[in-house]
Amino acid sequence: MSPVTPVPDEIAELAGQLFEMARTGDERTLRAYLDAGVPADLRNQSGDSLLMLAAYHGHASAVSALLSRGADPDLANDRGQTPLAGAVFKGFDDVVRVLVDAGADPHAGTPSAADAAAMFGRDDLRVLWS
């Protein structure tokens, strides 16, 4: 295994700002960075993608912007959780609909979105992918 190359401080700082934009739903600025070449599937040290953070924090417009710029709707974090499962768990129905409309797999991840919907008795969400 090759040694890990340290990330320059300014790159680490920018990455941190991008993850914060996803968490807070700053889709306009996030979209500008994506259009300038930031990878849509950028992940943090926990494996959370920008899409995971936007979905988990309930920002449907940021989720839509990320998806339209190539973010993988089924990219799981290091714990096996997908953006769709996170949105179901948090009860962000608008985010769930955006992800399902983009083709997110309700059976991907552990626990999957389908498992989470069943666990919380969310038959109203389960019909979206049945």
C-alpha positions in Angstrom: 0.0 0.0 0.0 1.4 3.4 -1.0 1.7 6.2 1.6 -1.1 8.7 1.8 -0.1 12.1 0.3 -1.3 15.0 2.6 -3.8 17.3 1.1 -2.6 21.0 1.0 -4.4 23.1 3.6 -6.1 25.3 1.0 -7.6 22.3 -0.7 -8.8 20.8 2.6 -10.3 24.2 3.5 -12.2 24.4 0.2 -13.5 20.8 0.6 -14.7 21.7 4.1 -16.6 24.7 2.7 -18.1 22.5 -0.1 -19.4 20.0 2.5 -20.8 22.8 4.6 -22.6 24.2 1.5 -24.2 20.8 1.0 -25.2 20.6 4.7 -26.8 24.1 4.6 -28.3 23.8 1.2 -26.3 26.6 -0.5 -27.2 25.1 -3.9 -26.4 28.3 -5.9 -22.7 28.4 -4.7 -22.4 24.6 -4.8 -23.7 24.6 -8.3 -21.1 27.2 -9.4 -18.3 25.0 -7.9 -19.6 21.9 -9.6 -19.9 23.8 -12.9 -16.3 24.9 -12.4 -15.1 21.2 -12.1 -15.6 20.1 -8.5 -16.5 16.4 -8.7 -20.2 15.8 -8.0 -19.3 12.7 -6.0 -16.8 14.4 -3.7 -16.7 12.5 -0.4 -15.5 13.5 3.1 -13.5 11.4 5.6 -16.6 9.4 6.5 -17.5 8.7 2.9 -20.4 11.1 2.9 -20.9 12.6 -0.5 -22.1 16.1 -1.1 -25.4 14.5 -2.1 -25.6 12.5 1.1 -25.1 15.6 3.2 -27.7 17.6 1.2 -30.2 14.8 1.4 -29.7 14.1 5.1 -30.2 17.7 5.9 -33.3 18.1 3.8 -32.2 20.3 0.9 -34.2 19.2 -2.1 -33.0 21.9 -4.4 -29.3 21.2 -3.6 -30.0 17.4 -4.1 -31.6 18.3 -7.5 -28.6 20.4 -8.5 -26.1 17.7 -7.5 -28.1 15.0 -9.4 -28.3 17.2 -12.5 -24.5 17.5 -12.4 -23.9 13.8 -12.3 -24.0 12.9 -8.6 -24.6 9.1 -8.0 -27.9 8.8 -6.2 -26.8 5.4 -4.8 -23.3 6.2 -3.6 -23.2 4.8 0.0 -21.1 6.3 2.8 -18.6 4.2 4.8 -21.5 2.9 7.0 -23.4 1.6 3.9 -26.1 4.4 4.0 -27.4 5.9 0.8 -28.8 9.4 0.3 -32.3 8.0 -0.2 -32.1 6.0 3.1 -30.9 9.1 4.9 -33.8 11.1 3.5 -36.4 8.5 4.5 -34.8 8.2 8.0 -35.0 12.0 8.5 -38.5 12.2 7.0 -37.7 14.6 4.2 -40.4 13.6 1.8 -39.5 16.2 -0.9 -35.9 14.9 -1.0 -37.1 11.3 -1.2 -39.2 12.2 -4.2 -36.3 14.0 -6.0 -34.1 11.0 -5.4 -36.7 8.4 -6.5 -37.4 10.5 -9.6 -33.7 10.5 -10.4 -33.6 6.7 -10.2 -32.2 6.1 -6.7 -32.4 2.4 -5.8 -34.6 2.0 -2.7 -33.0 -1.4 -2.0 -29.4 -0.1 -2.0 -27.4 0.3 1.2 -27.7 -1.0 4.7 -30.3 -0.3 5.9 -31.9 0.4 2.6 -34.5 3.1 2.1 -37.1 0.4 1.7 -36.0 -1.1 5.1 -36.2 2.4 6.7 -39.6 3.1 5.3 -40.9 -0.3 6.6 -39.3 0.3 10.0 -41.0 3.7 10.3 -44.4 2.6 8.8 -44.0 4.9 5.8 -46.2 3.1 3.4 -46.8 6.5 1.7 -43.1 6.5 0.7 -42.9 2.8 -0.1 -45.5 3.2 -2.9 -43.1 5.6 -4.7 -40.9 2.7 -5.7 -43.4 -0.2 -5.6 
